[in-house]
């Protein structure tokens, strides 16, 4: 996929053309762009609908390739335990009530 330049990504985002796109179209486009071309909140909501599961923000930084593989049908959905285990031990805080 052709990568948009910084200027093109900003122009695309500001054009709001993505507002007419389906969740699948948003994910299929944004997931393979190096720059954000749609607001992150829109992309995040769309990918949760497309993958049919909660996608936690740390996954984007710690398991982006896994998200892509899941989207492409190459790997199954991770379990909640798998998602928690992505967090480095020195960053993990568990709060119980």
Secondary structure as UniProt FT lines:
FT   HELIX           6..15
FT   HELIX           17..20
FT   HELIX           23..30
FT   TURN            31..32
FT   HELIX           40..51
FT   HELIX           57..62
FT   HELIX           64..71
FT   TURN            72..73
FT   HELIX           80..85
FT   HELIX           89..91
//
